[in-house]
């Protein structure tokens, strides 16, 4: 199908059926109309919502321009400023300063990376004339990749009396 803008905020889907069974359809065009209100707010989401605080795990933030009813506005082409806060995340290049991203067909994506600190990364998206959107990513400790074992004594006699304390 094709999505064709007709007037302010009105789009038309044109579905063309080529064949039905073995006979041709005499009027193969069906038209449906989707009415979208003007852009009013930013909707932020993140995939995945939780990443390991290992300094290499990545999450992708999706920012969508929506109308008051929550419909994505496919003709929105705003410039969005995205900020992150919290010590557990950076942008892919290691920076933390706000980034600008252009919206195409109502949405944009930007990726962030975990640090080695656990916590919450708060992502905030702003654009002129639109309600701000926010979301969070939780960074969690990963699996241990090394275990250190310490003993209070280096040598313990096998006499059923001697003992030691082992800490891991």
Order of alpha helices (4+ residues) and beta strands (2+ residues): beta-beta-beta-beta-beta-beta-beta-beta-beta-beta-beta-beta-beta-beta
